[in-house]
Amino acid sequence: MIREFELQEPQPDGQSLRKHLEVAAESTGSTPARLVEHGELPLGYGHLWEWFKQLSRTRAIGLVANAISYTEIAAWAALTGNRPTPFEVAILVDMDAALIAHQAQQKTKAQPHG
């Protein structure tokens, strides 16, 4: 998951790293290793990435991004008509934890060391 978050990070022009790599793949006919090595969700679970993006857009943001709560997942499910299984909810929670860990890692890298 961390690699997926890295691929989604905006570059100086505002486009994601993924978009830059996909354009490079189209123009050269060769898929960059960073696109291949990150892996995909198992077949049949790609919908979880879309669900996660929907949920993530609604998260509360303060000084840091807050974790998506079970209450928020339940409200999202009720409002959208999606019916995640307990296993899918666990994956969504794990994806959220991975995003928060990635953001903390990026913040640490960005802080000046003195």
Secondary structure, DSSP 8 states (H G I E B T S, - for coil): -HHHHHHHSB-TTSSBHHHHHHHHHHHHSS--HHHHHT----TT-HHHHHHHHHHHTT--BSSSB----HHHHHHHHHHH-----HHHHHHHHHHHHHHHHHHHHHHHHHS---
